[in-house]
Amino acid sequence: KTKVGSLTRAQLEDIAKIKQPDLTAKDMEAMVRTIAGSARSMGLTVEGV
């Protein structure tokens, strides 16, 4: 699988803050893990998670 980009933990946290109203996760860590999983499935490398 070809990697098309990368995200850091700080970037994932920024995305989580924006997406918070749409996510069902109860805390920041759970939101970051959810977004990291989606990012990996799209071919992104996730650093720091």
mmCIF entry with sequence, helices, sheets and N, C-alpha, C, O atoms, coordinates in Angstrom:
data_MODEL
# 
_entry.id   MODEL 
# 
_entity.id                         1 
_entity.type                       polymer 
_entity.pdbx_number_of_molecules   1 
# 
_entity_poly.entity_id                      1 
_entity_poly.type                           'polypeptide(L)' 
_entity_poly.nstd_linkage                   no 
_entity_poly.nstd_monomer                   no 
_entity_poly.pdbx_seq_one_letter_code       KTKVGSLTRAQLEDIAKIKQPDLTAKDMEAMVRTIAGSARSMGLTVEGV 
_entity_poly.pdbx_seq_one_letter_code_can   KTKVGSLTRAQLEDIAKIKQPDLTAKDMEAMVRTIAGSARSMGLTVEGV 
_entity_poly.pdbx_strand_id                 A 
# 
loop_
_entity_poly_seq.entity_id 
_entity_poly_seq.num 
_entity_poly_seq.mon_id 
_entity_poly_seq.hetero 
1 1  LYS n 
1 2  THR n 
1 3  LYS n 
1 4  VAL n 
1 5  GLY n 
1 6  SER n 
1 7  LEU n 
1 8  THR n 
1 9  ARG n 
1 10 ALA n 
1 11 GLN n 
1 12 LEU n 
1 13 GLU n 
1 14 ASP n 
1 15 ILE n 
1 16 ALA n 
1 17 LYS n 
1 18 ILE n 
1 19 LYS n 
1 20 GLN n 
1 21 PRO n 
1 22 ASP n 
1 23 LEU n 
1 24 THR n 
1 25 ALA n 
1 26 LYS n 
1 27 ASP n 
1 28 MET n 
1 29 GLU n 
1 30 ALA n 
1 31 MET n 
1 32 VAL n 
1 33 ARG n 
1 34 THR n 
1 35 ILE n 
1 36 ALA n 
1 37 GLY n 
1 38 SER n 
1 39 ALA n 
1 40 ARG n 
1 41 SER n 
1 42 MET n 
1 43 GLY n 
1 44 LEU n 
1 45 THR n 
1 46 VAL n 
1 47 GLU n 
1 48 GLY n 
1 49 VAL n 
# 
_struct_asym.id          A 
_struct_asym.entity_id   1 
# 
loop_
_struct_conf.conf_type_id 
_struct_conf.id 
_struct_conf.pdbx_PDB_helix_id 
_struct_conf.beg_label_comp_id 
_struct_conf.beg_label_asym_id 
_struct_conf.beg_label_seq_id 
_struct_conf.pdbx_beg_PDB_ins_code 
_struct_conf.end_label_comp_id 
_struct_conf.end_label_asym_id 
_struct_conf.end_label_seq_id 
_struct_conf.pdbx_end_PDB_ins_code 
_struct_conf.beg_auth_comp_id 
_struct_conf.beg_auth_asym_id 
_struct_conf.beg_auth_seq_id 
_struct_conf.end_auth_comp_id 
_struct_conf.end_auth_asym_id 
_struct_conf.end_auth_seq_id 
_struct_conf.pdbx_PDB_helix_class 
_struct_conf.details 
_struct_conf.pdbx_PDB_helix_length 
HELX_P HELX_P1 AA1 ARG A 9  ? LYS A 19 ? ARG A 9  LYS A 19 1 ? 11 
HELX_P HELX_P2 AA2 GLN A 20 ? ASP A 22 ? GLN A 20 ASP A 22 5 ? 3  
HELX_P HELX_P3 AA3 MET A 28 ? SER A 41 ? MET A 28 SER A 41 1 ? 14 
# 
_struct_conf_type.id          HELX_P 
_struct_conf_type.criteria    ? 
_struct_conf_type.reference   ? 
# 
_struct_sheet.id               AA1 
_struct_sheet.type             ? 
_struct_sheet.number_strands   2 
_struct_sheet.details          ? 
# 
_struct_sheet_order.sheet_id     AA1 
_struct_sheet_order.range_id_1   1 
_struct_sheet_order.range_id_2   2 
_struct_sheet_order.offset       ? 
_struct_sheet_order.sense        parallel 
# 
loop_
_struct_sheet_range.sheet_id 
_struct_sheet_range.id 
_struct_sheet_range.beg_label_comp_id 
_struct_sheet_range.beg_label_asym_id 
_struct_sheet_range.beg_label_seq_id 
_struct_sheet_range.pdbx_beg_PDB_ins_code 
_struct_sheet_range.end_label_comp_id 
_struct_sheet_range.end_label_asym_id 
_struct_sheet_range.end_label_seq_id 
_struct_sheet_range.pdbx_end_PDB_ins_code 
_struct_sheet_range.beg_auth_comp_id 
_struct_sheet_range.beg_auth_asym_id 
_struct_sheet_range.beg_auth_seq_id 
_struct_sheet_range.end_auth_comp_id 
_struct_sheet_range.end_auth_asym_id 
_struct_sheet_range.end_auth_seq_id 
AA1 1 GLY A 5  ? LEU A 7  ? GLY A 5  LEU A 7  
AA1 2 LEU A 44 ? VAL A 46 ? LEU A 44 VAL A 46 
# 
loop_
_atom_site.group_PDB 
_atom_site.id 
_atom_site.type_symbol 
_atom_site.label_atom_id 
_atom_site.label_alt_id 
_atom_site.label_comp_id 
_atom_site.label_asym_id 
_atom_site.label_entity_id 
_atom_site.label_seq_id 
_atom_site.pdbx_PDB_ins_code 
_atom_site.Cartn_x 
_atom_site.Cartn_y 
_atom_site.Cartn_z 
_atom_site.occupancy 
_atom_site.B_iso_or_equiv 
_atom_site.pdbx_formal_charge 
_atom_site.auth_seq_id 
_atom_site.auth_comp_id 
_atom_site.auth_asym_id 
_atom_site.auth_atom_id 
_atom_site.pdbx_PDB_model_num 
ATOM 1   N N  . LYS A 1 1  ? 0.848   -1.177 0.000  1.00 0.00 ? 1  LYS A N  1 
ATOM 2   C CA . LYS A 1 1  ? 0.000   0.000  0.000  1.00 0.00 ? 1  LYS A CA 1 
ATOM 3   C C  . LYS A 1 1  ? 0.894   1.242  0.000  1.00 0.00 ? 1  LYS A C  1 
ATOM 4   O O  . LYS A 1 1  ? 1.806   1.351  0.819  1.00 0.00 ? 1  LYS A O  1 
ATOM 5   N N  . THR A 1 2  ? 0.641   2.149  -0.891 1.00 0.00 ? 2  THR A N  1 
ATOM 6   C CA . THR A 1 2  ? 1.437   3.361  -1.012 1.00 0.00 ? 2  THR A CA 1 
ATOM 7   C C  . THR A 1 2  ? 0.973   4.403  0.000  1.00 0.00 ? 2  THR A C  1 
ATOM 8   O O  . THR A 1 2  ? -0.220  4.685  0.114  1.00 0.00 ? 2  THR A O  1 
ATOM 9   N N  . LYS A 1 3  ? 1.928   4.969  0.731  1.00 0.00 ? 3  LYS A N  1 
ATOM 10  C CA . LYS A 1 3  ? 1.607   6.031  1.686  1.00 0.00 ? 3  LYS A CA 1 
ATOM 11  C C  . LYS A 1 3  ? 1.569   7.357  0.939  1.00 0.00 ? 3  LYS A C  1 
ATOM 12  O O  . LYS A 1 3  ? 2.477   7.664  0.167  1.00 0.00 ? 3  LYS A O  1 
ATOM 13  N N  . VAL A 1 4  ? 0.525   8.138  1.166  1.00 0.00 ? 4  VAL A N  1 
ATOM 14  C CA . VAL A 1 4  ? 0.332   9.373  0.406  1.00 0.00 ? 4  VAL A CA 1 
ATOM 15  C C  . VAL A 1 4  ? 0.638   10.623 1.219  1.00 0.00 ? 4  VAL A C  1 
ATOM 16  O O  . VAL A 1 4  ? 0.654   11.724 0.670  1.00 0.00 ? 4  VAL A O  1 
ATOM 17  N N  . GLY A 1 5  ? 0.879   10.474 2.511  1.00 0.00 ? 5  GLY A N  1 
ATOM 18  C CA . GLY A 1 5  ? 1.183   11.622 3.355  1.00 0.00 ? 5  GLY A CA 1 
ATOM 19  C C  . GLY A 1 5  ? 1.327   11.174 4.791  1.00 0.00 ? 5  GLY A C  1 
ATOM 20  O O  . GLY A 1 5  ? 1.283   9.979  5.085  1.00 0.00 ? 5  GLY A O  1 
ATOM 21  N N  . SER A 1 6  ? 1.500   12.138 5.690  1.00 0.00 ? 6  SER A N  1 
ATOM 22  C CA . SER A 1 6  ? 1.631   11.787 7.099  1.00 0.00 ? 6  SER A CA 1 
ATOM 23  C C  . SER A 1 6  ? 0.970   12.844 7.971  1.00 0.00 ? 6  SER A C  1 
ATOM 24  O O  . SER A 1 6  ? 0.826   14.002 7.579  1.00 0.00 ? 6  SER A O  1 
ATOM 25  N N  . LEU A 1 7  ? 0.576   12.416 9.155  1.00 0.00 ? 7  LEU A N  1 
ATOM 26  C CA . LEU A 1 7  ? -0.026  13.299 10.148 1.00 0.00 ? 7  LEU A CA 1 
ATOM 27  C C  . LEU A 1 7  ? 0.686   13.094 11.479 1.00 0.00 ? 7  LEU A C  1 
ATOM 28  O O  . LEU A 1 7  ? 1.047   11.969 11.826 1.00 0.00 ? 7  LEU A O  1 
ATOM 29  N N  . THR A 1 8  ? 0.885   14.164 12.217 1.00 0.00 ? 8  THR A N  1 
ATOM 30  C CA . THR A 1 8  ? 1.446   14.074 13.561 1.00 0.00 ? 8  THR A CA 1 
ATOM 31  C C  . THR A 1 8  ? 0.308   14.035 14.574 1.00 0.00 ? 8  THR A C  1 
ATOM 32  O O  . THR A 1 8  ? -0.848  14.288 14.236 1.00 0.00 ? 8  THR A O  1 
ATOM 33  N N  . ARG A 1 9  ? 0.646   13.720 15.804 1.00 0.00 ? 9  ARG A N  1 
ATOM 34  C CA . ARG A 1 9  ? -0.375  13.706 16.857 1.00 0.00 ? 9  ARG A CA 1 
ATOM 35  C C  . ARG A 1 9  ? -1.004  15.091 17.011 1.00 0.00 ? 9  ARG A C  1 
ATOM 36  O O  . ARG A 1 9  ? -2.216  15.199 17.199 1.00 0.00 ? 9  ARG A O  1 
ATOM 37  N N  . ALA A 1 10 ? -0.202  16.145 16.935 1.00 0.00 ? 10 ALA A N  1 
ATOM 38  C CA . ALA A 1 10 ? -0.736  17.509 17.073 1.00 0.00 ? 10 ALA A CA 1 
ATOM 39  C C  . ALA A 1 10 ? -1.757  17.802 15.973 1.00 0.00 ? 10 ALA A C  1 
ATOM 40  O O  . ALA A 1 10 ? -2.788  18.422 16.230 1.00 0.00 ? 10 ALA A O  1 
ATOM 41  N N  . GLN A 1 11 ? -1.469  17.357 14.753 1.00 0.00 ? 11 GLN A N  1 
ATOM 42  C CA . GLN A 1 11 ? -2.408  17.567 13.652 1.00 0.00 ? 11 GLN A CA 1 
ATOM 43  C C  . GLN A 1 11 ? -3.691  16.772 13.881 1.00 0.00 ? 11 GLN A C  1 
ATOM 44  O O  . GLN A 1 11 ? -4.785  17.255 13.588 1.00 0.00 ? 11 GLN A O  1 
ATOM 45  N N  . LEU A 1 12 ? -3.556  15.552 14.405 1.00 0.00 ? 12 LEU A N  1 
ATOM 46  C CA . LEU A 1 12 ? -4.739  14.739 14.705 1.00 0.00 ? 12 LEU A CA 1 
ATOM 47  C C  . LEU A 1 12 ? -5.597  15.413 15.774 1.00 0.00 ? 12 LEU A C  1 
ATOM 48  O O  . LEU A 1 12 ? -6.825  15.389 15.692 1.00 0.00 ? 12 LEU A O  1 
ATOM 49  N N  . GLU A 1 13 ? -4.956  16.012 16.774 1.00 0.00 ? 13 GLU A N  1 
ATOM 50  C CA . GLU A 1 13 ? -5.706  16.708 17.817 1.00 0.00 ? 13 GLU A CA 1 
ATOM 51  C C  . GLU A 1 13 ? -6.435  17.921 17.248 1.00 0.00 ? 13 GLU A C  1 
ATOM 52  O O  . GLU A 1 13 ? -7.566  18.206 17.643 1.00 0.00 ? 13 GLU A O  1 
ATOM 53  N N  . ASP A 1 14 ? -5.795  18.640 16.322 1.00 0.00 ? 14 ASP A N  1 
ATOM 54  C CA . ASP A 1 14 ? -6.457  19.778 15.675 1.00 0.00 ? 14 ASP A CA 1 
ATOM 55  C C  . ASP A 1 14 ? -7.687  19.315 14.894 1.00 0.00 ? 14 ASP A C  1 
ATOM 56  O O  . ASP A 1 14 ? -8.743  19.945 14.955 1.00 0.00 ? 14 ASP A O  1 
ATOM 57  N N  . ILE A 1 15 ? -7.543  18.217 14.165 1.00 0.00 ? 15 ILE A N  1 
ATOM 58  C CA . ILE A 1 15 ? -8.668  17.668 13.406 1.00 0.00 ? 15 ILE A CA 1 
ATOM 59  C C  . ILE A 1 15 ? -9.777  17.236 14.367 1.00 0.00 ? 15 ILE A C  1 
ATOM 60  O O  . ILE A 1 15 ? -10.957 17.469 14.103 1.00 0.00 ? 15 ILE A O  1 
ATOM 61  N N  . ALA A 1 16 ? -9.396  16.605 15.484 1.00 0.00 ? 16 ALA A N  1 
ATOM 62  C CA . ALA A 1 16 ? -10.386 16.143 16.462 1.00 0.00 ? 16 ALA A CA 1 
ATOM 63  C C  . ALA A 1 16 ? -11.193 17.310 17.025 1.00 0.00 ? 16 ALA A C  1 
ATOM 64  O O  . ALA A 1 16 ? -12.401 17.186 17.227 1.00 0.00 ? 16 ALA A O  1 
ATOM 65  N N  . LYS A 1 17 ? -10.542 18.430 17.277 1.00 0.00 ? 17 LYS A N  1 
ATOM 66  C CA . LYS A 1 17 ? -11.252 19.602 17.808 1.00 0.00 ? 17 LYS A CA 1 
ATOM 67  C C  . LYS A 1 17 ? -12.282 20.113 16.801 1.00 0.00 ? 17 LYS A C  1 
ATOM 68  O O  . LYS A 1 17 ? -13.382 20.519 17.176 1.00 0.00 ? 17 LYS A O  1 
ATOM 69  N N  . ILE A 1 18 ? -11.915 20.088 15.526 1.00 0.00 ? 18 ILE A N  1 
ATOM 70  C CA . ILE A 1 18 ? -12.838 20.541 14.480 1.00 0.00 ? 18 ILE A CA 1 
ATOM 71  C C  . ILE A 1 18 ? -14.002 19.559 14.327 1.00 0.00 ? 18 ILE A C  1 
ATOM 72  O O  . ILE A 1 18 ? -15.151 19.969 14.164 1.00 0.00 ? 18 ILE A O  1 
ATOM 73  N N  . LYS A 1 19 ? -13.696 18.262 14.380 1.00 0.00 ? 19 LYS A N  1 
ATOM 74  C CA . LYS A 1 19 ? -14.701 17.221 14.148 1.00 0.00 ? 19 LYS A CA 1 
ATOM 75  C C  . LYS A 1 19 ? -15.486 16.827 15.397 1.00 0.00 ? 19 LYS A C  1 
ATOM 76  O O  . LYS A 1 19 ? -16.397 16.004 15.309 1.00 0.00 ? 19 LYS A O  1 
ATOM 77  N N  . GLN A 1 20 ? -15.156 17.393 16.552 1.00 0.00 ? 20 GLN A N  1 
ATOM 78  C CA . GLN A 1 20 ? -15.756 16.984 17.817 1.00 0.00 ? 20 GLN A CA 1 
ATOM 79  C C  . GLN A 1 20 ? -17.280 16.893 17.792 1.00 0.00 ? 20 GLN A C  1 
ATOM 80  O O  . GLN A 1 20 ? -17.822 15.921 18.317 1.00 0.00 ? 20 GLN A O  1 
ATOM 81  N N  . PRO A 1 21 ? -18.003 17.860 17.207 1.00 0.00 ? 21 PRO A N  1 
ATOM 82  C CA . PRO A 1 21 ? -19.471 17.739 17.200 1.00 0.00 ? 21 PRO A CA 1 
ATOM 83  C C  . PRO A 1 21 ? -19.981 16.511 16.431 1.00 0.00 ? 21 PRO A C  1 
ATOM 84  O O  . PRO A 1 21 ? -21.084 16.030 16.693 1.00 0.00 ? 21 PRO A O  1 
ATOM 85  N N  . ASP A 1 22 ? -19.191 16.012 15.494 1.00 0.00 ? 22 ASP A N  1 
ATOM 86  C CA . ASP A 1 22 ? -19.616 14.882 14.665 1.00 0.00 ? 22 ASP A CA 1 
ATOM 87  C C  . ASP A 1 22 ? -19.185 13.531 15.224 1.00 0.00 ? 22 ASP A C  1 
ATOM 88  O O  . ASP A 1 22 ? -19.658 12.495 14.757 1.00 0.00 ? 22 ASP A O  1 
ATOM 89  N N  . LEU A 1 23 ? -18.296 13.523 16.216 1.00 0.00 ? 23 LEU A N  1 
ATOM 90  C CA . LEU A 1 23 ? -17.761 12.275 16.751 1.00 0.00 ? 23 LEU A CA 1 
ATOM 91  C C  . LEU A 1 23 ? -18.498 11.880 18.023 1.00 0.00 ? 23 LEU A C  1 
ATOM 92  O O  . LEU A 1 23 ? -18.965 12.735 18.776 1.00 0.00 ? 23 LEU A O  1 
ATOM 93  N N  . THR A 1 24 ? -18.595 10.577 18.251 1.00 0.00 ? 24 THR A N  1 
ATOM 94  C CA . THR A 1 24 ? -19.278 10.080 19.444 1.00 0.00 ? 24 THR A CA 1 
ATOM 95  C C  . THR A 1 24 ? -18.308 9.754  20.572 1.00 0.00 ? 24 THR A C  1 
ATOM 96  O O  . THR A 1 24 ? -18.736 9.365  21.658 1.00 0.00 ? 24 THR A O  1 
ATOM 97  N N  . ALA A 1 25 ? -17.023 9.903  20.335 1.00 0.00 ? 25 ALA A N  1 
ATOM 98  C CA . ALA A 1 25 ? -16.015 9.584  21.347 1.00 0.00 ? 25 ALA A CA 1 
ATOM 99  C C  . ALA A 1 25 ? -16.163 10.516 22.551 1.00 0.00 ? 25 ALA A C  1 
ATOM 100 O O  . ALA A 1 25 ? -16.564 11.672 22.416 1.00 0.00 ? 25 ALA A O  1 
ATOM 101 N N  . LYS A 1 26 ? -15.830 9.989  23.730 1.00 0.00 ? 26 LYS A N  1 
ATOM 102 C CA . LYS A 1 26 ? -16.039 10.750 24.959 1.00 0.00 ? 26 LYS A CA 1 
ATOM 103 C C  . LYS A 1 26 ? -14.861 11.630 25.342 1.00 0.00 ? 26 LYS A C  1 
ATOM 104 O O  . LYS A 1 26 ? -15.049 12.620 26.048 1.00 0.00 ? 26 LYS A O  1 
ATOM 105 N N  . ASP A 1 27 ? -13.649 11.301 24.899 1.00 0.00 ? 27 ASP A N  1 
ATOM 106 C CA . ASP A 1 27 ? -12.500 12.120 25.272 1.00 0.00 ? 27 ASP A CA 1 
ATOM 107 C C  . ASP A 1 27 ? -11.562 12.306 24.082 1.00 0.00 ? 27 ASP A C  1 
ATOM 108 O O  . ASP A 1 27 ? -11.718 11.663 23.044 1.00 0.00 ? 27 ASP A O  1 
ATOM 109 N N  . MET A 1 28 ? -10.597 13.186 24.250 1.00 0.00 ? 28 MET A N  1 
ATOM 110 C CA . MET A 1 28 ? -9.683  13.538 23.159 1.00 0.00 ? 28 MET A CA 1 
ATOM 111 C C  . MET A 1 28 ? -8.908  12.319 22.663 1.00 0.00 ? 28 MET A C  1 
ATOM 112 O O  . MET A 1 28 ? -8.735  12.148 21.456 1.00 0.00 ? 28 MET A O  1 
ATOM 113 N N  . GLU A 1 29 ? -8.440  11.468 23.585 1.00 0.00 ? 29 GLU A N  1 
ATOM 114 C CA . GLU A 1 29 ? -7.654  10.298 23.191 1.00 0.00 ? 29 GLU A CA 1 
ATOM 115 C C  . GLU A 1 29 ? -8.464  9.386  22.271 1.00 0.00 ? 29 GLU A C  1 
ATOM 116 O O  . GLU A 1 29 ? -7.946  8.895  21.268 1.00 0.00 ? 29 GLU A O  1 
ATOM 117 N N  . ALA A 1 30 ? -9.716  9.162  22.607 1.00 0.00 ? 30 ALA A N  1 
ATOM 118 C CA . ALA A 1 30 ? -10.571 8.306  21.780 1.00 0.00 ? 30 ALA A CA 1 
ATOM 119 C C  . ALA A 1 30 ? -10.824 8.939  20.417 1.00 0.00 ? 30 ALA A C  1 
ATOM 120 O O  . ALA A 1 30 ? -10.847 8.244  19.401 1.00 0.00 ? 30 ALA A O  1 
ATOM 121 N N  . MET A 1 31 ? -11.013 10.253 20.393 1.00 0.00 ? 31 MET A N  1 
ATOM 122 C CA . MET A 1 31 ? -11.220 10.945 19.111 1.00 0.00 ? 31 MET A CA 1 
ATOM 123 C C  . MET A 1 31 ? -9.972  10.842 18.241 1.00 0.00 ? 31 MET A C  1 
ATOM 124 O O  . MET A 1 31 ? -10.066 10.601 17.038 1.00 0.00 ? 31 MET A O  1 
ATOM 125 N N  . VAL A 1 32 ? -8.797  11.027 18.855 1.00 0.00 ? 32 VAL A N  1 
ATOM 126 C CA . VAL A 1 32 ? -7.541  10.941 18.106 1.00 0.00 ? 32 VAL A CA 1 
ATOM 127 C C  . VAL A 1 32 ? -7.378  9.544  17.523 1.00 0.00 ? 32 VAL A C  1 
ATOM 128 O O  . VAL A 1 32 ? -6.986  9.399  16.365 1.00 0.00 ? 32 VAL A O  1 
ATOM 129 N N  . ARG A 1 33 ? -7.673  8.510  18.314 1.00 0.00 ? 33 ARG A N  1 
ATOM 130 C CA . ARG A 1 33 ? -7.551  7.133  17.811 1.00 0.00 ? 33 ARG A CA 1 
ATOM 131 C C  . ARG A 1 33 ? -8.507  6.879  16.654 1.00 0.00 ? 33 ARG A C  1 
ATOM 132 O O  . ARG A 1 33 ? -8.142  6.219  15.681 1.00 0.00 ? 33 ARG A O  1 
ATOM 133 N N  . THR A 1 34 ? -9.725  7.395  16.751 1.00 0.00 ? 34 THR A N  1 
ATOM 134 C CA . THR A 1 34 ? -10.710 7.225  15.682 1.00 0.00 ? 34 THR A CA 1 
ATOM 135 C C  . THR A 1 34 ? -10.222 7.878  14.393 1.00 0.00 ? 34 THR A C  1 
ATOM 136 O O  . THR A 1 34 ? -10.276 7.271  13.323 1.00 0.00 ? 34 THR A O  1 
ATOM 137 N N  . ILE A 1 35 ? -9.751  9.101  14.497 1.00 0.00 ? 35 ILE A N  1 
ATOM 138 C CA . ILE A 1 35 ? -9.280  9.831  13.321 1.00 0.00 ? 35 ILE A CA 1 
ATOM 139 C C  . ILE A 1 35 ? -8.013  9.186  12.767 1.00 0.00 ? 35 ILE A C  1 
ATOM 140 O O  . ILE A 1 35 ? -7.833  9.126  11.551 1.00 0.00 ? 35 ILE A O  1 
ATOM 141 N N  . ALA A 1 36 ? -7.136  8.705  13.645 1.00 0.00 ? 36 ALA A N  1 
ATOM 142 C CA . ALA A 1 36 ? -5.916  8.031  13.197 1.00 0.00 ? 36 ALA A CA 1 
ATOM 143 C C  . ALA A 1 36 ? -6.265  6.785  12.384 1.00 0.00 ? 36 ALA A C  1 
ATOM 144 O O  . ALA A 1 36 ? -5.630  6.511  11.366 1.00 0.00 ? 36 ALA A O  1 
ATOM 145 N N  . GLY A 1 37 ? -7.257  6.039  12.824 1.00 0.00 ? 37 GLY A N  1 
ATOM 146 C CA . GLY A 1 37 ? -7.680  4.847  12.087 1.00 0.00 ? 37 GLY A CA 1 
ATOM 147 C C  . GLY A 1 37 ? -8.211  5.195  10.711 1.00 0.00 ? 37 GLY A C  1 
ATOM 148 O O  . GLY A 1 37 ? -7.913  4.510  9.733  1.00 0.00 ? 37 GLY A O  1 
ATOM 149 N N  . SER A 1 38 ? -8.994  6.254  10.634 1.00 0.00 ? 38 SER A N  1 
ATOM 150 C CA . SER A 1 38 ? -9.510  6.697  9.335  1.00 0.00 ? 38 SER A CA 1 
ATOM 151 C C  . SER A 1 38 ? -8.374  7.153  8.434  1.00 0.00 ? 38 SER A C  1 
ATOM 152 O O  . SER A 1 38 ? -8.359  6.855  7.240  1.00 0.00 ? 38 SER A O  1 
ATOM 153 N N  . ALA A 1 39 ? -7.425  7.876  9.012  1.00 0.00 ? 39 ALA A N  1 
ATOM 154 C CA . ALA A 1 39 ? -6.289  8.374  8.230  1.00 0.00 ? 39 ALA A CA 1 
ATOM 155 C C  . ALA A 1 39 ? -5.463  7.214  7.676  1.00 0.00 ? 39 ALA A C  1 
ATOM 156 O O  . ALA A 1 39 ? -5.048  7.233  6.517  1.00 0.00 ? 39 ALA A O  1 
ATOM 157 N N  . ARG A 1 40 ? -5.231  6.206  8.516  1.00 0.00 ? 40 ARG A N  1 
ATOM 158 C CA . ARG A 1 40 ? -4.456  5.041  8.051  1.00 0.00 ? 40 ARG A CA 1 
ATOM 159 C C  . ARG A 1 40 ? -5.171  4.334  6.906  1.00 0.00 ? 40 ARG A C  1 
ATOM 160 O O  . ARG A 1 40 ? -4.531  3.890  5.953  1.00 0.00 ? 40 ARG A O  1 
ATOM 161 N N  . SER A 1 41 ? -6.486  4.228  6.996  1.00 0.00 ? 41 SER A N  1 
ATOM 162 C CA . SER A 1 41 ? -7.233  3.539  5.943  1.00 0.00 ? 41 SER A CA 1 
ATOM 163 C C  . SER A 1 41 ? -7.211  4.316  4.632  1.00 0.00 ? 41 SER A C  1 
ATOM 164 O O  . SER A 1 41 ? -7.445  3.742  3.568  1.00 0.00 ? 41 SER A O  1 
ATOM 165 N N  . MET A 1 42 ? -6.933  5.620  4.698  1.00 0.00 ? 42 MET A N  1 
ATOM 166 C CA . MET A 1 42 ? -6.830  6.445  3.490  1.00 0.00 ? 42 MET A CA 1 
ATOM 167 C C  . MET A 1 42 ? -5.405  6.486  2.947  1.00 0.00 ? 42 MET A C  1 
ATOM 168 O O  . MET A 1 42 ? -5.149  7.145  1.939  1.00 0.00 ? 42 MET A O  1 
ATOM 169 N N  . GLY A 1 43 ? -4.474  5.791  3.600  1.00 0.00 ? 43 GLY A N  1 
ATOM 170 C CA . GLY A 1 43 ? -3.112  5.727  3.099  1.00 0.00 ? 43 GLY A CA 1 
ATOM 171 C C  . GLY A 1 43 ? -2.159  6.733  3.720  1.00 0.00 ? 43 GLY A C  1 
ATOM 172 O O  . GLY A 1 43 ? -1.083  6.980  3.175  1.00 0.00 ? 43 GLY A O  1 
ATOM 173 N N  . LEU A 1 44 ? -2.533  7.315  4.848  1.00 0.00 ? 44 LEU A N  1 
ATOM 174 C CA . LEU A 1 44 ? -1.656  8.264  5.531  1.00 0.00 ? 44 LEU A CA 1 
ATOM 175 C C  . LEU A 1 44 ? -0.847  7.547  6.610  1.00 0.00 ? 44 LEU A C  1 
ATOM 176 O O  . LEU A 1 44 ? -1.321  6.585  7.214  1.00 0.00 ? 44 LEU A O  1 
ATOM 177 N N  . THR A 1 45 ? 0.357   8.016  6.843  1.00 0.00 ? 45 THR A N  1 
ATOM 178 C CA . THR A 1 45 ? 1.166   7.538  7.948  1.00 0.00 ? 45 THR A CA 1 
ATOM 179 C C  . THR A 1 45 ? 0.819   8.386  9.163  1.00 0.00 ? 45 THR A C  1 
ATOM 180 O O  . THR A 1 45 ? 0.752   9.612  9.068  1.00 0.00 ? 45 THR A O  1 
ATOM 181 N N  . VAL A 1 46 ? 0.599   7.740  10.301 1.00 0.00 ? 46 VAL A N  1 
ATOM 182 C CA . VAL A 1 46 ? 0.250   8.457  11.525 1.00 0.00 ? 46 VAL A CA 1 
ATOM 183 C C  . VAL A 1 46 ? 1.416   8.330  12.495 1.00 0.00 ? 46 VAL A C  1 
ATOM 184 O O  . VAL A 1 46 ? 1.825   7.222  12.842 1.00 0.00 ? 46 VAL A O  1 
ATOM 185 N N  . GLU A 1 47 ? 1.948   9.467  12.929 1.00 0.00 ? 47 GLU A N  1 
ATOM 186 C CA . GLU A 1 47 ? 3.107   9.488  13.823 1.00 0.00 ? 47 GLU A CA 1 
ATOM 187 C C  . GLU A 1 47 ? 2.681   9.873  15.232 1.00 0.00 ? 47 GLU A C  1 
ATOM 188 O O  . GLU A 1 47 ? 1.911   10.815 15.420 1.00 0.00 ? 47 GLU A O  1 
ATOM 189 N N  . GLY A 1 48 ? 3.179   9.148  16.214 1.00 0.00 ? 48 GLY A N  1 
ATOM 190 C CA . GLY A 1 48 ? 2.943   9.513  17.601 1.00 0.00 ? 48 GLY A CA 1 
ATOM 191 C C  . GLY A 1 48 ? 1.683   8.961  18.224 1.00 0.00 ? 48 GLY A C  1 
ATOM 192 O O  . GLY A 1 48 ? 1.292   9.381  19.313 1.00 0.00 ? 48 GLY A O  1 
ATOM 193 N N  . VAL A 1 49 ? 1.040   8.024  17.546 1.00 0.00 ? 49 VAL A N  1 
ATOM 194 C CA . VAL A 1 49 ? -0.178  7.434  18.115 1.00 0.00 ? 49 VAL A CA 1 
ATOM 195 C C  . VAL A 1 49 ? 0.017   5.940  18.216 1.00 0.00 ? 49 VAL A C  1 
ATOM 196 O O  . VAL A 1 49 ? -0.880  5.229  18.668 1.00 0.00 ? 49 VAL A O  1 
# 
